Amino acid sequence: MDIKIGIAYHKPSAILQGEHFLPIQVGKAVSDVDLHIQGDDEGDNISSKNPLYCELTGLYWLWKNTSADYKGLMHYRRIFTKRNSFSFFKFLLRVKYKERQFASLWSPYRSMGVKKQYNCQDIHVFQQRAKEFSSHLEELLSDGTNMLVPHPGRFYISIRQFIYQHANKQQIDLMDEIVEKTFPDIYPSYKKSLDGQRLYNCNMSVMDKESFDEYCNFIFTVLKKHEEEVVNRGFLNSSSEKTYARVPGYLGELLTNAYIQYSFQKGKKIKVLPVLFLEEENTQERKNTPIQLLKRLYYTYFRGVHKNLHFPYMFHGCLMQILPNAWYRLQLKKKLNAFDSLPEEKKKYIKDRVDYYCRLEDGAKVCDINEHLPRIKRKSKSGTIKDYKFKNKVGNTSYFFDTYEYMRYFPTHFRFLTIPGDVFYHLPSPAIVKSRPIAVPNMPSNEVILNLDKIRHFTWINDPFKWEDKECRILFRGEITNKPRRCQFFDMWKDHPLCDLSDTSSMSIYDHLYYRYIMSLEGNDVASNLKWVMSSNSIAVMPRPTCETWYMEGQLIPNYHYIEIASDYHDLIDRINYYEAHPEEAETIIQHAHEWVAQFQNKKREDLISLMVLDKYFQKTGQPVI
């Protein structure tokens, strides 16, 4: 039986050996590295499109340039492994699923699916498992099996809902249209797969020749038409082309999922196998000892090395809706008058921050949504405090709770405008926002900053590791789709040995702390990880910020609070090498970062500043508290 399974590589790594394996260097046409294995740039190929198609350029080469009874694709760190009965592991997966399912009640669009994969921490064990799988392939397929596919991941909302939160809705809807028009027989399965909660991910499979040809024809026809149509319909232009980076790769995963479900419905014989995932070397050494496991548990569950917990936050927010607001309104003057009793030094500090957040001029006017703001009409909320109810909220629940927490102190007839979400542009009318573009200091601004969505943005941690004990590498984890600046950074440095970059695999905050340097790159507005990175013993690395929040990013001093790199990222390695040669300067940056963080950890003072910001907002818009 002739079987060819391509193993996709894009950087140096141990080559997996197996009778039926064919290592392929994907994106070789655009790579500076020669791995001395089969490249996907020979014969009929799309190797130059690897920045868009990811590992699918290897799949295309395999389709067009090889002949075999069975063909398939795996990855240098993800392979199929033999089916087994790891009952305890399966039990842990179920527990993990239920835990995330419960968490999704509070934050549904941030809950990832649970993948059925086994982690391997030893390259030699991984290579041995790969050999075993290769030697058992003929036995697995000898009973007329048409396809081998991975166990699906499970989500708590539909795949379509999840993708809409992480990709451009226009592009997904366009793919719907193309599939319906070009492959009407597959379209029902495609639609069902997007409306379902299971995803056969990783673009991994092994198929007989007929199925493989049908599968490749399906996905590459759709992706080619999609690539053409996004330009023809004006979704992209030359200035925003980076936003399309890797999108076909993600769409290919959705199409693979659809084809697998289509094959199930056609009655093909399909075997579902677990996936074995090779953790990187820097991860392997961390988890080997019981001491490290106990340390991880202690710092994660008892020292707060994790993201903010949603349940207490949501419970407090719901409780605010029950308590009468009249009592808070009676407390307003008392709280504002507390400012007068403070020492002059503290009064100056608070006043400077209030003036920083609210730069309105006298005579400012709160406009209706319809009046001057057509661009943001659908995600804005204007009206009186009396009408600001949970049932009428706009945007995420956290924006409502964080605004309502301080609005309830003011008279109910006061009018205001709030814009939840990322504001990275200037507004024509005064509005309460989470973020705004960094402007010239002391210049008037209609964007009034309040500490919104703090459950996500304001996380503080206790770092168990000293800087000198951390690994000298640069870490980045985050979404890059539709974020051109991150795409540029990713494309430039993804293959550098000092960089550990990924836009797909999730990583806990605790695991971030093994690295000395953590990238804090702006997406739509600010880098949401900047606060907790600066509270750690790692150093934030970033270009000079362009947007700011309650954290006053515009006041951060380059190479004093963080390591500054050029806006085009070209000097990244030079800057890191400098601080490796001058560790005392790196330690000083960490100390200064901790000092900056400390000013936001006084809850009583932060509450007073928030109330004074709103008080100034209402005064400047002709609504003084009498």
Beta strands, then each sheet from edge to edge (+ up, - down):
strand 1: 3-9
strand 2: 21-25
strand 3: 38-39
strand 4: 70-75
strand 5: 78-80
strand 6: 117-120
strand 7: 147-150
strand 8: 153-154
strand 9: 198-199
strand 10: 205-208
strand 11: 270-273
strand 12: 275-278
strand 13: 381-384
strand 14: 415-419
strand 15: 431-433
strand 16: 436-437
strand 17: 447-449
strand 18: 471-477
strand 19: 499-502
strand 20: 515-519
strand 21: 539-542
strand 22: 547-548
strand 23: 563-564
sheet 1: 3+ 2+ 1+ 4+ 10- 7+ 11+
sheet 2: 5+ 12- 6-
sheet 3: 8+ 9-
sheet 4: 13+ 14- 15- 17-
sheet 5: 16+ 22-
sheet 6: 19+ 18+ 20+ 21+ 23+
end
